[in-house]
Amino acid sequence: MKKAYLLIACCAIILSSGCKKYLDINTDPATPQEAESRTLTPPLFAQMERGTQFDSRYVGPIVQYFGGNVNVGETHGYIASSDAAGEIWRTNYYGLGGNLNLIISKSTDKQEWNFVGLAQALKAWGWQITTDYHGEIILKQAYEPNRYTFDYDSQADVYAEVVRLANLSIANFSRTDGTGTVAKMATSDLAYAGDNSKWIKFNYGLLARNANNLINKASYDPAKVIEYADKSLAANSDNFIVPNTGSSAANGNFFGPLRANLASYRQTRMIVGLLDGTYLVGISGTVIDPRRNNMISPSQDGLYRGTNPGSSDPGTVALRNQVPNPWGSLNGVNPGATFGKYLFKDNAGFPIMTASEIQFIKAEAAFRMGNLSLAHTAYLNGISLSIDFVSALGTAITSAEKTAYLGSAAVKQTPATLTLRDIMLQKYLALYGYGFVETWCDLRKYNYNEGDSKGNNPYLNTFFFPPLFFSDNGGKPAQRFRPRYNSEYIWNVEALKKIGADQLNYHTVKMWFSQP
């Protein structure tokens, strides 16, 4: 009996001191059990690109970047009981959200202030694009543990949170203490390789977007918008670009031929009309934009055509063009042809923000402030930066071609002749293929063809909208996309009812930022 007690005692000692060694079979000393910020970071950039590009298939037709009678976006409708057009929602809450919170927590403990700043910048971006796309969203309760239903917050609250986060990010990227170094972040930062100064510029770009959407509000401050723009992206080397390898469908651009996601999509009448000068000069004085051959493609007969919303023209070429080009799908046609151009190539990076956009934001704010000279300079800078950006993505645009266009009738030559329409249409053109939500913000803050609260209407007699929208619209254009179906209309219906999202025409309710 004594031997038995001694044996039990010995086993107890062994188990108490060494059970982890014998029983913890899930621990691998050669593999970290907790992900570090540097390993969590790279996939975040792919999430940003994925969310925007997936949903561009629906918002792209609304803003008339894409056509071909491809989906309900062209008639401002929606797909009921479907997650279609819900990828930005998924990106913000699932692809980014929890990962960003984890990075902020872990990197704060380690005093890696640059990683904290990066996560805060991406959170600010996520909240901004999600509220600009959906309107009211879940903010304050989004990541509360053990909660299964969530209340929605106003756009005003989300806009304020974007400002708070962007300023926190700027402060963290400005710190010189702590353990965060450029070398530590460089390999995982796919946009800026750990360059704090460029992240600060990106944050000021977010602030500029945020403030410039508020033209209908009494709080709108064009001087503040200009201040943000002046601290933001200044050259194409500052552009926030998510890279794509493009060697296979797995690592290729979502817009590229390998992924075959835009096979039925076509360039539109709107984009063709801007590039041939129709909407900038008039039919009698056509000026061919040097960006045209890089951005869009001719039909088989050599003529450049674009579709109207809700129509499919067999003479109009697919977005991802091949040479030579039969109309229709480009996938698996004419082996050996050269596929892709502009942002529709397999290895093309996807822009999240560009210096050209920032210059047009500055031009708009300066024009509204009455500083026409400053507005004209920023307007010219925006066009110049866009030409250089497009040139780098295809056949080089010569300095002579660029100079000729900048001196043409398509570009206003003096501050006195510059109009708000000139600024907004050149911005629309510059953001083609990537700035889908920002362009939609512009259209909605000017209320499509109605104008803003002060009567400014840069889009009148330019955009062609179908006379009859989707039946649930009541003849009104789309203003927002509904919250993601599977996460909200299945589990969170009572909260949706509080904001009217259970109504058939909810997608036509104007956004907070577009109303006085």
Helices and strands as residue ranges (DSSP letters): H 2-23, H 37-40, H 42-62, E 66-67, G 72-75, H 87-90, I 91-97, H 98-109, H 113-134, H 155-173, H 182-186, H 196-212, H 222-230, G 236-238, E 240-242, E 266-267, H 269-275, G 283-285, H 292-295, E 322-323, E 338-339, G 342-344, E 350-353, H 355-369, H 372-391, H 399-406, G 415-417, H 420-430, H 436-445, G 471-473, I 485-489, H 493-498, G 506-508, G 512-514
